[in-house]
Amino acid sequence: MTPSILEHLLSETDIDADFETGHKIWHEAGLRYFRYSARRRKSGAGAPRRLLADFIIGAHALLRADRLITFDTAGYRHDFPELQIAPGKAQ
């Protein structure tokens, strides 16, 4: 994807990049990751397998966006149940 195609896509879909995550997003991501990790260990499944980055993305969508487009709908629905999820589609 070229930069001009990317800019066109972002413009047409009204997607905006937010490079300032801030304290609230990191805090929310940390809390949700902690809960996920504790739940996983308690169930006997072992150490966490998901990345903290997944939780930063979820927290950002929860606090600063109106929805999240993702292929991992089950994971985000479980850890961010109040977040509006839009399933991604493979091409």
PDB file of N, CA, C and O in Angstrom:
ATOM      1  N   MET A   1       0.856  -1.169   0.000  1.00  0.00           N
ATOM      2  CA  MET A   1       0.000   0.000   0.000  1.00  0.00           C
ATOM      3  C   MET A   1       0.902   1.232   0.000  1.00  0.00           C
ATOM      4  O   MET A   1       1.818   1.348   0.814  1.00  0.00           O
ATOM      5  N   THR A   2       0.632   2.122  -0.901  1.00  0.00           N
ATOM      6  CA  THR A   2       1.415   3.353  -0.986  1.00  0.00           C
ATOM      7  C   THR A   2       0.865   4.378   0.017  1.00  0.00           C
ATOM      8  O   THR A   2      -0.286   4.285   0.445  1.00  0.00           O
ATOM      9  N   PRO A   3       1.700   5.351   0.382  1.00  0.00           N
ATOM     10  CA  PRO A   3       1.210   6.398   1.299  1.00  0.00           C
ATOM     11  C   PRO A   3      -0.027   7.114   0.774  1.00  0.00           C
ATOM     12  O   PRO A   3      -0.921   7.446   1.553  1.00  0.00           O
ATOM     13  N   SER A   4      -0.095   7.358  -0.526  1.00  0.00           N
ATOM     14  CA  SER A   4      -1.262   8.086  -1.053  1.00  0.00           C
ATOM     15  C   SER A   4      -2.524   7.221  -0.986  1.00  0.00           C
ATOM     16  O   SER A   4      -3.608   7.745  -0.728  1.00  0.00           O
ATOM     17  N   ILE A   5      -2.407   5.921  -1.212  1.00  0.00           N
ATOM     18  CA  ILE A   5      -3.565   5.028  -1.091  1.00  0.00           C
ATOM     19  C   ILE A   5      -4.011   4.964   0.365  1.00  0.00           C
ATOM     20  O   ILE A   5      -5.207   4.974   0.655  1.00  0.00           O
ATOM     21  N   LEU A   6      -3.046   4.898   1.278  1.00  0.00           N
ATOM     22  CA  LEU A   6      -3.382   4.878   2.702  1.00  0.00           C
ATOM     23  C   LEU A   6      -4.104   6.154   3.101  1.00  0.00           C
ATOM     24  O   LEU A   6      -5.122   6.092   3.790  1.00  0.00           O
ATOM     25  N   GLU A   7      -3.606   7.295   2.690  1.00  0.00           N
ATOM     26  CA  GLU A   7      -4.248   8.570   3.013  1.00  0.00           C
ATOM     27  C   GLU A   7      -5.669   8.612   2.448  1.00  0.00           C
ATOM     28  O   GLU A   7      -6.591   9.090   3.110  1.00  0.00           O
ATOM     29  N   HIS A   8      -5.841   8.116   1.238  1.00  0.00           N
ATOM     30  CA  HIS A   8      -7.180   8.083   0.634  1.00  0.00           C
ATOM     31  C   HIS A   8      -8.116   7.186   1.447  1.00  0.00           C
ATOM     32  O   HIS A   8      -9.257   7.562   1.716  1.00  0.00           O
ATOM     33  N   LEU A   9      -7.639   6.010   1.837  1.00  0.00           N
ATOM     34  CA  LEU A   9      -8.445   5.088   2.639  1.00  0.00           C
ATOM     35  C   LEU A   9      -8.854   5.731   3.962  1.00  0.00           C
ATOM     36  O   LEU A   9     -10.023   5.675   4.342  1.00  0.00           O
ATOM     37  N   LEU A  10      -7.912   6.332   4.654  1.00  0.00           N
ATOM     38  CA  LEU A  10      -8.211   6.970   5.935  1.00  0.00           C
ATOM     39  C   LEU A  10      -9.204   8.110   5.759  1.00  0.00           C
ATOM     40  O   LEU A  10     -10.096   8.293   6.588  1.00  0.00           O
ATOM     41  N   SER A  11      -9.055   8.862   4.702  1.00  0.00           N
ATOM     42  CA  SER A  11      -9.958   9.974   4.430  1.00  0.00           C
ATOM     43  C   SER A  11     -11.365   9.479   4.102  1.00  0.00           C
ATOM     44  O   SER A  11     -12.346  10.017   4.617  1.00  0.00           O
ATOM     45  N   GLU A  12     -11.470   8.474   3.263  1.00  0.00           N
ATOM     46  CA  GLU A  12     -12.775   7.944   2.845  1.00  0.00           C
ATOM     47  C   GLU A  12     -13.511   7.248   3.985  1.00  0.00           C
ATOM     48  O   GLU A  12     -14.741   7.270   4.025  1.00  0.00           O
ATOM     49  N   THR A  13     -12.790   6.643   4.894  1.00  0.00           N
ATOM     50  CA  THR A  13     -13.425   5.897   5.992  1.00  0.00           C
ATOM     51  C   THR A  13     -13.533   6.728   7.260  1.00  0.00           C
ATOM     52  O   THR A  13     -14.053   6.253   8.270  1.00  0.00           O
ATOM     53  N   ASP A  14     -13.051   7.954   7.219  1.00  0.00           N
ATOM     54  CA  ASP A  14     -13.080   8.853   8.376  1.00  0.00           C
ATOM     55  C   ASP A  14     -12.317   8.267   9.570  1.00  0.00           C
ATOM     56  O   ASP A  14     -12.707   8.447  10.724  1.00  0.00           O
ATOM     57  N   ILE A  15     -11.226   7.566   9.268  1.00  0.00           N
ATOM     58  CA  ILE A  15     -10.349   7.012  10.308  1.00  0.00           C
ATOM     59  C   ILE A  15      -9.259   8.032  10.585  1.00  0.00           C
ATOM     60  O   ILE A  15      -8.660   8.583   9.662  1.00  0.00           O
ATOM     61  N   ASP A  16      -9.008   8.278  11.860  1.00  0.00           N
ATOM     62  CA  ASP A  16      -7.995   9.248  12.259  1.00  0.00           C
ATOM     63  C   ASP A  16      -6.970   8.557  13.154  1.00  0.00           C
ATOM     64  O   ASP A  16      -7.343   7.774  14.027  1.00  0.00           O
ATOM     65  N   ALA A  17      -5.711   8.831  12.952  1.00  0.00           N
ATOM     66  CA  ALA A  17      -4.650   8.265  13.786  1.00  0.00           C
ATOM     67  C   ALA A  17      -4.501   9.111  15.040  1.00  0.00           C
ATOM     68  O   ALA A  17      -4.470  10.340  14.974  1.00  0.00           O
ATOM     69  N   ASP A  18      -4.408   8.439  16.186  1.00  0.00           N
ATOM     70  CA  ASP A  18      -4.217   9.119  17.467  1.00  0.00           C
ATOM     71  C   ASP A  18      -2.920   8.602  18.065  1.00  0.00           C
ATOM     72  O   ASP A  18      -2.860   7.468  18.541  1.00  0.00           O
ATOM     73  N   PHE A  19      -1.897   9.417  18.044  1.00  0.00           N
ATOM     74  CA  PHE A  19      -0.585   8.979  18.498  1.00  0.00           C
ATOM     75  C   PHE A  19      -0.344   9.257  19.976  1.00  0.00           C
ATOM     76  O   PHE A  19       0.675   8.827  20.516  1.00  0.00           O
ATOM     77  N   GLU A  20      -1.238   9.951  20.636  1.00  0.00           N
ATOM     78  CA  GLU A  20      -1.119  10.247  22.056  1.00  0.00           C
ATOM     79  C   GLU A  20      -2.018   9.291  22.839  1.00  0.00           C
ATOM     80  O   GLU A  20      -3.234   9.477  22.886  1.00  0.00           O
ATOM     81  N   THR A  21      -1.431   8.285  23.441  1.00  0.00           N
ATOM     82  CA  THR A  21      -2.264   7.337  24.176  1.00  0.00           C
ATOM     83  C   THR A  21      -2.645   7.860  25.545  1.00  0.00           C
ATOM     84  O   THR A  21      -3.798   7.716  25.952  1.00  0.00           O
ATOM     85  N   GLY A  22      -1.733   8.452  26.256  1.00  0.00           N
ATOM     86  CA  GLY A  22      -2.052   9.042  27.548  1.00  0.00           C
ATOM     87  C   GLY A  22      -2.212   8.036  28.679  1.00  0.00           C
ATOM     88  O   GLY A  22      -2.274   6.826  28.463  1.00  0.00           O
ATOM     89  N   HIS A  23      -2.277   8.572  29.880  1.00  0.00           N
ATOM     90  CA  HIS A  23      -2.317   7.777  31.103  1.00  0.00           C
ATOM     91  C   HIS A  23      -3.569   6.903  31.206  1.00  0.00           C
ATOM     92  O   HIS A  23      -3.472   5.733  31.576  1.00  0.00           O
ATOM     93  N   LYS A  24      -4.737   7.452  30.886  1.00  0.00           N
ATOM     94  CA  LYS A  24      -5.987   6.705  31.037  1.00  0.00           C
ATOM     95  C   LYS A  24      -5.990   5.427  30.203  1.00  0.00           C
ATOM     96  O   LYS A  24      -6.446   4.381  30.665  1.00  0.00           O
ATOM     97  N   ILE A  25      -5.491   5.512  29.001  1.00  0.00           N
ATOM     98  CA  ILE A  25      -5.462   4.333  28.123  1.00  0.00           C
ATOM     99  C   ILE A  25      -4.491   3.292  28.666  1.00  0.00           C
ATOM    100  O   ILE A  25      -4.821   2.107  28.718  1.00  0.00           O
ATOM    101  N   TRP A  26      -3.295   3.721  29.073  1.00  0.00           N
ATOM    102  CA  TRP A  26      -2.331   2.772  29.637  1.00  0.00           C
ATOM    103  C   TRP A  26      -2.866   2.140  30.917  1.00  0.00           C
ATOM    104  O   TRP A  26      -2.676   0.947  31.154  1.00  0.00           O
ATOM    105  N   HIS A  27      -3.526   2.932  31.727  1.00  0.00           N
ATOM    106  CA  HIS A  27      -4.084   2.424  32.984  1.00  0.00           C
ATOM    107  C   HIS A  27      -5.177   1.377  32.708  1.00  0.00           C
ATOM    108  O   HIS A  27      -5.172   0.297  33.298  1.00  0.00           O
ATOM    109  N   GLU A  28      -6.094   1.701  31.823  1.00  0.00           N
ATOM    110  CA  GLU A  28      -7.171   0.769  31.473  1.00  0.00           C
ATOM    111  C   GLU A  28      -6.606  -0.504  30.851  1.00  0.00           C
ATOM    112  O   GLU A  28      -7.053  -1.605  31.172  1.00  0.00           O
ATOM    113  N   ALA A  29      -5.635  -0.358  29.973  1.00  0.00           N
ATOM    114  CA  ALA A  29      -5.013  -1.526  29.345  1.00  0.00           C
ATOM    115  C   ALA A  29      -4.337  -2.412  30.389  1.00  0.00           C
ATOM    116  O   ALA A  29      -4.452  -3.637  30.339  1.00  0.00           O
ATOM    117  N   GLY A  30      -3.641  -1.798  31.323  1.00  0.00           N
ATOM    118  CA  GLY A  30      -2.971  -2.555  32.372  1.00  0.00           C
ATOM    119  C   GLY A  30      -3.952  -3.315  33.251  1.00  0.00           C
ATOM    120  O   GLY A  30      -3.714  -4.476  33.584  1.00  0.00           O
ATOM    121  N   LEU A  31      -5.055  -2.669  33.632  1.00  0.00           N
ATOM    122  CA  LEU A  31      -6.071  -3.339  34.443  1.00  0.00           C
ATOM    123  C   LEU A  31      -6.673  -4.528  33.709  1.00  0.00           C
ATOM    124  O   LEU A  31      -6.819  -5.608  34.282  1.00  0.00           O
ATOM    125  N   ARG A  32      -7.018  -4.332  32.456  1.00  0.00           N
ATOM    126  CA  ARG A  32      -7.639  -5.415  31.677  1.00  0.00           C
ATOM    127  C   ARG A  32      -6.651  -6.548  31.429  1.00  0.00           C
ATOM    128  O   ARG A  32      -7.036  -7.717  31.454  1.00  0.00           O
ATOM    129  N   TYR A  33      -5.382  -6.218  31.191  1.00  0.00           N
ATOM    130  CA  TYR A  33      -4.379  -7.259  30.987  1.00  0.00           C
ATOM    131  C   TYR A  33      -4.157  -8.049  32.278  1.00  0.00           C
ATOM    132  O   TYR A  33      -4.007  -9.271  32.243  1.00  0.00           O
ATOM    133  N   PHE A  34      -4.137  -7.357  33.403  1.00  0.00           N
ATOM    134  CA  PHE A  34      -3.995  -8.028  34.692  1.00  0.00           C
ATOM    135  C   PHE A  34      -5.143  -9.005  34.919  1.00  0.00           C
ATOM    136  O   PHE A  34      -4.920 -10.143  35.329  1.00  0.00           O
ATOM    137  N   ARG A  35      -6.372  -8.561  34.652  1.00  0.00           N
ATOM    138  CA  ARG A  35      -7.537  -9.447  34.822  1.00  0.00           C
ATOM    139  C   ARG A  35      -7.450 -10.659  33.904  1.00  0.00           C
ATOM    140  O   ARG A  35      -7.720 -11.784  34.322  1.00  0.00           O
ATOM    141  N   TYR A  36      -7.076 -10.426  32.669  1.00  0.00           N
ATOM    142  CA  TYR A  36      -6.917 -11.518  31.709  1.00  0.00           C
ATOM    143  C   TYR A  36      -5.863 -12.512  32.205  1.00  0.00           C
ATOM    144  O   TYR A  36      -6.094 -13.721  32.194  1.00  0.00           O
ATOM    145  N   SER A  37      -4.716 -12.005  32.635  1.00  0.00           N
ATOM    146  CA  SER A  37      -3.621 -12.864  33.114  1.00  0.00           C
ATOM    147  C   SER A  37      -4.053 -13.681  34.329  1.00  0.00           C
ATOM    148  O   SER A  37      -3.788 -14.881  34.401  1.00  0.00           O
ATOM    149  N   ALA A  38      -4.713 -13.032  35.275  1.00  0.00           N
ATOM    150  CA  ALA A  38      -5.175 -13.727  36.477  1.00  0.00           C
ATOM    151  C   ALA A  38      -6.205 -14.802  36.125  1.00  0.00           C
ATOM    152  O   ALA A  38      -6.158 -15.912  36.655  1.00  0.00           O
ATOM    153  N   ARG A  39      -7.121 -14.468  35.240  1.00  0.00           N
ATOM    154  CA  ARG A  39      -8.147 -15.429  34.810  1.00  0.00           C
ATOM    155  C   ARG A  39      -7.508 -16.638  34.131  1.00  0.00           C
ATOM    156  O   ARG A  39      -7.922 -17.775  34.355  1.00  0.00           O
ATOM    157  N   ARG A  40      -6.521 -16.390  33.323  1.00  0.00           N
ATOM    158  CA  ARG A  40      -5.846 -17.471  32.593  1.00  0.00           C
ATOM    159  C   ARG A  40      -5.099 -18.390  33.558  1.00  0.00           C
ATOM    160  O   ARG A  40      -5.180 -19.613  33.442  1.00  0.00           O
ATOM    161  N   ARG A  41      -4.379 -17.806  34.501  1.00  0.00           N
ATOM    162  CA  ARG A  41      -3.647 -18.620  35.482  1.00  0.00           C
ATOM    163  C   ARG A  41      -4.602 -19.406  36.381  1.00  0.00           C
ATOM    164  O   ARG A  41      -4.366 -20.578  36.676  1.00  0.00           O
ATOM    165  N   LYS A  42      -5.681 -18.750  36.813  1.00  0.00           N
ATOM    166  CA  LYS A  42      -6.654 -19.400  37.694  1.00  0.00           C
ATOM    167  C   LYS A  42      -7.320 -20.596  37.004  1.00  0.00           C
ATOM    168  O   LYS A  42      -7.637 -21.593  37.653  1.00  0.00           O
ATOM    169  N   SER A  43      -7.528 -20.494  35.705  1.00  0.00           N
ATOM    170  CA  SER A  43      -8.170 -21.579  34.969  1.00  0.00           C
ATOM    171  C   SER A  43      -7.220 -22.739  34.689  1.00  0.00           C
ATOM    172  O   SER A  43      -7.636 -23.785  34.191  1.00  0.00           O
ATOM    173  N   GLY A  44      -5.935 -22.548  35.015  1.00  0.00           N
ATOM    174  CA  GLY A  44      -4.943 -23.588  34.764  1.00  0.00           C
ATOM    175  C   GLY A  44      -4.366 -23.562  33.360  1.00  0.00           C
ATOM    176  O   GLY A  44      -3.651 -24.481  32.961  1.00  0.00           O
ATOM    177  N   ALA A  45      -4.674 -22.513  32.611  1.00  0.00           N
ATOM    178  CA  ALA A  45      -4.192 -22.399  31.234  1.00  0.00           C
ATOM    179  C   ALA A  45      -2.747 -21.902  31.155  1.00  0.00           C
ATOM    180  O   ALA A  45      -2.147 -21.907  30.080  1.00  0.00           O
ATOM    181  N   GLY A  46      -2.193 -21.478  32.281  1.00  0.00           N
ATOM    182  CA  GLY A  46      -0.800 -21.049  32.299  1.00  0.00           C
ATOM    183  C   GLY A  46      -0.621 -19.559  32.093  1.00  0.00           C
ATOM    184  O   GLY A  46      -1.521 -18.754  32.333  1.00  0.00           O
ATOM    185  N   ALA A  47       0.570 -19.225  31.642  1.00  0.00           N
ATOM    186  CA  ALA A  47       0.951 -17.819  31.456  1.00  0.00           C
ATOM    187  C   ALA A  47       0.131 -17.170  30.336  1.00  0.00           C
ATOM    188  O   ALA A  47      -0.381 -17.861  29.456  1.00  0.00           O
ATOM    189  N   PRO A  48       0.011 -15.850  30.374  1.00  0.00           N
ATOM    190  CA  PRO A  48      -0.733 -15.143  29.328  1.00  0.00           C
ATOM    191  C   PRO A  48      -0.142 -15.406  27.944  1.00  0.00           C
ATOM    192  O   PRO A  48       1.073 -15.532  27.790  1.00  0.00           O
ATOM    193  N   ARG A  49      -1.006 -15.486  26.953  1.00  0.00           N
ATOM    194  CA  ARG A  49      -0.561 -15.684  25.577  1.00  0.00           C
ATOM    195  C   ARG A  49      -0.811 -14.452  24.721  1.00  0.00           C
ATOM    196  O   ARG A  49      -0.159 -14.261  23.695  1.00  0.00           O
ATOM    197  N   ARG A  50      -1.752 -13.618  25.139  1.00  0.00           N
ATOM    198  CA  ARG A  50      -2.020 -12.404  24.374  1.00  0.00           C
ATOM    199  C   ARG A  50      -1.014 -11.332  24.757  1.00  0.00           C
ATOM    200  O   ARG A  50      -0.419 -11.378  25.833  1.00  0.00           O
ATOM    201  N   LEU A  51      -0.832 -10.376  23.874  1.00  0.00           N
ATOM    202  CA  LEU A  51       0.126  -9.298  24.083  1.00  0.00           C
ATOM    203  C   LEU A  51      -0.534  -8.102  24.770  1.00  0.00           C
ATOM    204  O   LEU A  51      -1.725  -7.848  24.595  1.00  0.00           O
ATOM    205  N   LEU A  52       0.255  -7.383  25.544  1.00  0.00           N
ATOM    206  CA  LEU A  52      -0.231  -6.154  26.158  1.00  0.00           C
ATOM    207  C   LEU A  52      -0.728  -5.190  25.081  1.00  0.00           C
ATOM    208  O   LEU A  52      -1.665  -4.427  25.313  1.00  0.00           O
ATOM    209  N   ALA A  53      -0.108  -5.225  23.917  1.00  0.00           N
ATOM    210  CA  ALA A  53      -0.526  -4.339  22.817  1.00  0.00           C
ATOM    211  C   ALA A  53      -1.998  -4.523  22.468  1.00  0.00           C
ATOM    212  O   ALA A  53      -2.675  -3.553  22.129  1.00  0.00           O
ATOM    213  N   ASP A  54      -2.507  -5.764  22.547  1.00  0.00           N
ATOM    214  CA  ASP A  54      -3.936  -6.009  22.293  1.00  0.00           C
ATOM    215  C   ASP A  54      -4.802  -5.215  23.262  1.00  0.00           C
ATOM    216  O   ASP A  54      -5.859  -4.710  22.883  1.00  0.00           O
ATOM    217  N   PHE A  55      -4.364  -5.105  24.490  1.00  0.00           N
ATOM    218  CA  PHE A  55      -5.131  -4.416  25.515  1.00  0.00           C
ATOM    219  C   PHE A  55      -5.002  -2.899  25.383  1.00  0.00           C
ATOM    220  O   PHE A  55      -5.926  -2.166  25.734  1.00  0.00           O
ATOM    221  N   ILE A  56      -3.875  -2.431  24.885  1.00  0.00           N
ATOM    222  CA  ILE A  56      -3.720  -0.999  24.608  1.00  0.00           C
ATOM    223  C   ILE A  56      -4.658  -0.611  23.468  1.00  0.00           C
ATOM    224  O   ILE A  56      -5.301   0.437  23.519  1.00  0.00           O
ATOM    225  N   ILE A  57      -4.734  -1.449  22.451  1.00  0.00           N
ATOM    226  CA  ILE A  57      -5.640  -1.198  21.328  1.00  0.00           C
ATOM    227  C   ILE A  57      -7.091  -1.187  21.814  1.00  0.00           C
ATOM    228  O   ILE A  57      -7.862  -0.294  21.460  1.00  0.00           O
ATOM    229  N   GLY A  58      -7.457  -2.180  22.624  1.00  0.00           N
ATOM    230  CA  GLY A  58      -8.818  -2.246  23.142  1.00  0.00           C
ATOM    231  C   GLY A  58      -9.162  -1.064  24.026  1.00  0.00           C
ATOM    232  O   GLY A  58     -10.251  -0.500  23.922  1.00  0.00           O
ATOM    233  N   ALA A  59      -8.231  -0.684  24.902  1.00  0.00           N
ATOM    234  CA  ALA A  59      -8.466   0.455  25.793  1.00  0.00           C
ATOM    235  C   ALA A  59      -8.580   1.748  24.996  1.00  0.00           C
ATOM    236  O   ALA A  59      -9.408   2.603  25.310  1.00  0.00           O
ATOM    237  N   HIS A  60      -7.759   1.891  23.978  1.00  0.00           N
ATOM    238  CA  HIS A  60      -7.833   3.086  23.138  1.00  0.00           C
ATOM    239  C   HIS A  60      -9.189   3.161  22.441  1.00  0.00           C
ATOM    240  O   HIS A  60      -9.818   4.219  22.421  1.00  0.00           O
ATOM    241  N   ALA A  61      -9.635   2.059  21.877  1.00  0.00           N
ATOM    242  CA  ALA A  61     -10.934   2.043  21.204  1.00  0.00           C
ATOM    243  C   ALA A  61     -12.062   2.338  22.190  1.00  0.00           C
ATOM    244  O   ALA A  61     -13.003   3.062  21.864  1.00  0.00           O
ATOM    245  N   LEU A  62     -11.966   1.783  23.379  1.00  0.00           N
ATOM    246  CA  LEU A  62     -12.993   1.987  24.394  1.00  0.00           C
ATOM    247  C   LEU A  62     -13.082   3.450  24.825  1.00  0.00           C
ATOM    248  O   LEU A  62     -14.177   3.994  24.969  1.00  0.00           O
ATOM    249  N   LEU A  63     -11.935   4.079  25.028  1.00  0.00           N
ATOM    250  CA  LEU A  63     -11.911   5.428  25.588  1.00  0.00           C
ATOM    251  C   LEU A  63     -11.935   6.552  24.549  1.00  0.00           C
ATOM    252  O   LEU A  63     -12.317   7.680  24.862  1.00  0.00           O
ATOM    253  N   ARG A  64     -11.524   6.244  23.309  1.00  0.00           N
ATOM    254  CA  ARG A  64     -11.405   7.336  22.339  1.00  0.00           C
ATOM    255  C   ARG A  64     -12.086   7.102  20.997  1.00  0.00           C
ATOM    256  O   ARG A  64     -12.056   7.980  20.134  1.00  0.00           O
ATOM    257  N   ALA A  65     -12.688   5.955  20.806  1.00  0.00           N
ATOM    258  CA  ALA A  65     -13.320   5.678  19.513  1.00  0.00           C
ATOM    259  C   ALA A  65     -14.746   5.179  19.752  1.00  0.00           C
ATOM    260  O   ALA A  65     -15.152   4.954  20.892  1.00  0.00           O
ATOM    261  N   ASP A  66     -15.477   5.015  18.692  1.00  0.00           N
ATOM    262  CA  ASP A  66     -16.843   4.515  18.865  1.00  0.00           C
ATOM    263  C   ASP A  66     -16.958   3.029  18.554  1.00  0.00           C
ATOM    264  O   ASP A  66     -18.018   2.440  18.766  1.00  0.00           O
ATOM    265  N   ARG A  67     -15.883   2.406  18.052  1.00  0.00           N
ATOM    266  CA  ARG A  67     -15.897   0.965  17.794  1.00  0.00           C
ATOM    267  C   ARG A  67     -14.490   0.492  17.439  1.00  0.00           C
ATOM    268  O   ARG A  67     -13.579   1.292  17.220  1.00  0.00           O
ATOM    269  N   LEU A  68     -14.340  -0.834  17.388  1.00  0.00           N
ATOM    270  CA  LEU A  68     -13.062  -1.449  17.017  1.00  0.00           C
ATOM    271  C   LEU A  68     -13.324  -2.450  15.907  1.00  0.00           C
ATOM    272  O   LEU A  68     -14.194  -3.311  16.038  1.00  0.00           O
ATOM    273  N   ILE A  69     -12.582  -2.344  14.821  1.00  0.00           N
ATOM    274  CA  ILE A  69     -12.637  -3.325  13.747  1.00  0.00           C
ATOM    275  C   ILE A  69     -11.495  -4.302  13.990  1.00  0.00           C
ATOM    276  O   ILE A  69     -10.336  -3.895  14.073  1.00  0.00           O
ATOM    277  N   THR A  70     -11.820  -5.602  14.105  1.00  0.00           N
ATOM    278  CA  THR A  70     -10.797  -6.596  14.424  1.00  0.00           C
ATOM    279  C   THR A  70     -11.176  -7.967  13.891  1.00  0.00           C
ATOM    280  O   THR A  70     -12.356  -8.271  13.711  1.00  0.00           O
ATOM    281  N   PHE A  71     -10.167  -8.791  13.642  1.00  0.00           N
ATOM    282  CA  PHE A  71     -10.387 -10.202  13.311  1.00  0.00           C
ATOM    283  C   PHE A  71     -10.526 -11.021  14.590  1.00  0.00           C
ATOM    284  O   PHE A  71     -11.040 -12.139  14.550  1.00  0.00           O
ATOM    285  N   ASP A  72     -10.078 -10.486  15.723  1.00  0.00           N
ATOM    286  CA  ASP A  72     -10.128 -11.187  17.014  1.00  0.00           C
ATOM    287  C   ASP A  72     -11.361 -10.746  17.799  1.00  0.00           C
ATOM    288  O   ASP A  72     -11.244 -10.211  18.901  1.00  0.00           O
ATOM    289  N   THR A  73     -12.522 -10.971  17.236  1.00  0.00           N
ATOM    290  CA  THR A  73     -13.745 -10.511  17.894  1.00  0.00           C
ATOM    291  C   THR A  73     -13.963 -11.196  19.237  1.00  0.00           C
ATOM    292  O   THR A  73     -14.385 -10.544  20.192  1.00  0.00           O
ATOM    293  N   ALA A  74     -13.687 -12.488  19.334  1.00  0.00           N
ATOM    294  CA  ALA A  74     -13.933 -13.221  20.588  1.00  0.00           C
ATOM    295  C   ALA A  74     -13.066 -12.688  21.721  1.00  0.00           C
ATOM    296  O   ALA A  74     -13.559 -12.481  22.829  1.00  0.00           O
ATOM    297  N   GLY A  75     -11.795 -12.465  21.461  1.00  0.00           N
ATOM    298  CA  GLY A  75     -10.887 -11.965  22.494  1.00  0.00           C
ATOM    299  C   GLY A  75     -11.288 -10.599  23.004  1.00  0.00           C
ATOM    300  O   GLY A  75     -11.330 -10.368  24.213  1.00  0.00           O
ATOM    301  N   TYR A  76     -11.583  -9.689  22.081  1.00  0.00           N
ATOM    302  CA  TYR A  76     -11.959  -8.339  22.501  1.00  0.00           C
ATOM    303  C   TYR A  76     -13.330  -8.321  23.163  1.00  0.00           C
ATOM    304  O   TYR A  76     -13.537  -7.566  24.113  1.00  0.00           O
ATOM    305  N   ARG A  77     -14.269  -9.129  22.689  1.00  0.00           N
ATOM    306  CA  ARG A  77     -15.594  -9.166  23.320  1.00  0.00           C
ATOM    307  C   ARG A  77     -15.498  -9.678  24.755  1.00  0.00           C
ATOM    308  O   ARG A  77     -16.248  -9.245  25.630  1.00  0.00           O
ATOM    309  N   HIS A  78     -14.577 -10.596  24.984  1.00  0.00           N
ATOM    310  CA  HIS A  78     -14.433 -11.142  26.334  1.00  0.00           C
ATOM    311  C   HIS A  78     -13.792 -10.135  27.280  1.00  0.00           C
ATOM    312  O   HIS A  78     -14.239  -9.974  28.415  1.00  0.00           O
ATOM    313  N   ASP A  79     -12.751  -9.462  26.816  1.00  0.00           N
ATOM    314  CA  ASP A  79     -12.007  -8.549  27.686  1.00  0.00           C
ATOM    315  C   ASP A  79     -12.519  -7.113  27.674  1.00  0.00           C
ATOM    316  O   ASP A  79     -12.198  -6.335  28.572  1.00  0.00           O
ATOM    317  N   PHE A  80     -13.306  -6.757  26.672  1.00  0.00           N
ATOM    318  CA  PHE A  80     -13.894  -5.420  26.564  1.00  0.00           C
ATOM    319  C   PHE A  80     -15.374  -5.565  26.176  1.00  0.00           C
ATOM    320  O   PHE A  80     -15.764  -5.157  25.082  1.00  0.00           O
ATOM    321  N   PRO A  81     -16.195  -6.137  27.056  1.00  0.00           N
ATOM    322  CA  PRO A  81     -17.582  -6.433  26.681  1.00  0.00           C
ATOM    323  C   PRO A  81     -18.419  -5.202  26.342  1.00  0.00           C
ATOM    324  O   PRO A  81     -19.387  -5.308  25.590  1.00  0.00           O
ATOM    325  N   GLU A  82     -18.068  -4.057  26.876  1.00  0.00           N
ATOM    326  CA  GLU A  82     -18.837  -2.851  26.598  1.00  0.00           C
ATOM    327  C   GLU A  82     -18.405  -2.144  25.314  1.00  0.00           C
ATOM    328  O   GLU A  82     -19.022  -1.154  24.920  1.00  0.00           O
ATOM    329  N   LEU A  83     -17.365  -2.633  24.663  1.00  0.00           N
ATOM    330  CA  LEU A  83     -16.842  -2.035  23.441  1.00  0.00           C
ATOM    331  C   LEU A  83     -17.619  -2.541  22.230  1.00  0.00           C
ATOM    332  O   LEU A  83     -17.868  -3.740  22.105  1.00  0.00           O
ATOM    333  N   GLN A  84     -17.996  -1.641  21.352  1.00  0.00           N
ATOM    334  CA  GLN A  84     -18.674  -2.040  20.119  1.00  0.00           C
ATOM    335  C   GLN A  84     -17.631  -2.622  19.177  1.00  0.00           C
ATOM    336  O   GLN A  84     -16.646  -1.964  18.843  1.00  0.00           O
ATOM    337  N   ILE A  85     -17.855  -3.863  18.752  1.00  0.00           N
ATOM    338  CA  ILE A  85     -16.905  -4.574  17.887  1.00  0.00           C
ATOM    339  C   ILE A  85     -17.487  -4.694  16.479  1.00  0.00           C
ATOM    340  O   ILE A  85     -18.648  -5.063  16.304  1.00  0.00           O
ATOM    341  N   ALA A  86     -16.675  -4.381  15.498  1.00  0.00           N
ATOM    342  CA  ALA A  86     -17.042  -4.580  14.096  1.00  0.00           C
ATOM    343  C   ALA A  86     -16.090  -5.647  13.541  1.00  0.00           C
ATOM    344  O   ALA A  86     -14.892  -5.396  13.408  1.00  0.00           O
ATOM    345  N   PRO A  87     -16.611  -6.822  13.221  1.00  0.00           N
ATOM    346  CA  PRO A  87     -15.734  -7.884  12.719  1.00  0.00           C
ATOM    347  C   PRO A  87     -15.052  -7.488  11.418  1.00  0.00           C
ATOM    348  O   PRO A  87     -15.684  -6.951  10.509  1.00  0.00           O
ATOM    349  N   GLY A  88     -13.739  -7.764  11.341  1.00  0.00           N
ATOM    350  CA  GLY A  88     -13.008  -7.530  10.107  1.00  0.00           C
ATOM    351  C   GLY A  88     -13.325  -8.629   9.120  1.00  0.00           C
ATOM    352  O   GLY A  88     -13.772  -9.708   9.509  1.00  0.00           O
ATOM    353  N   LYS A  89     -13.101  -8.369   7.865  1.00  0.00           N
ATOM    354  CA  LYS A  89     -13.361  -9.372   6.827  1.00  0.00           C
ATOM    355  C   LYS A  89     -12.088  -9.603   6.041  1.00  0.00           C
ATOM    356  O   LYS A  89     -11.443  -8.662   5.579  1.00  0.00           O
ATOM    357  N   ALA A  90     -11.734 -10.881   5.896  1.00  0.00           N
ATOM    358  CA  ALA A  90     -10.562 -11.224   5.093  1.00  0.00           C
ATOM    359  C   ALA A  90     -10.892 -11.033   3.622  1.00  0.00           C
ATOM    360  O   ALA A  90     -12.014 -11.283   3.180  1.00  0.00           O
ATOM    361  N   GLN A  91      -9.898 -10.586   2.878  1.00  0.00           N
ATOM    362  CA  GLN A  91     -10.136 -10.376   1.447  1.00  0.00           C
ATOM    363  C   GLN A  91      -9.560 -11.492   0.646  1.00  0.00           C
ATOM    364  O   GLN A  91      -9.662 -11.489  -0.581  1.00  0.00           O
TER     365      GLN A  91
END
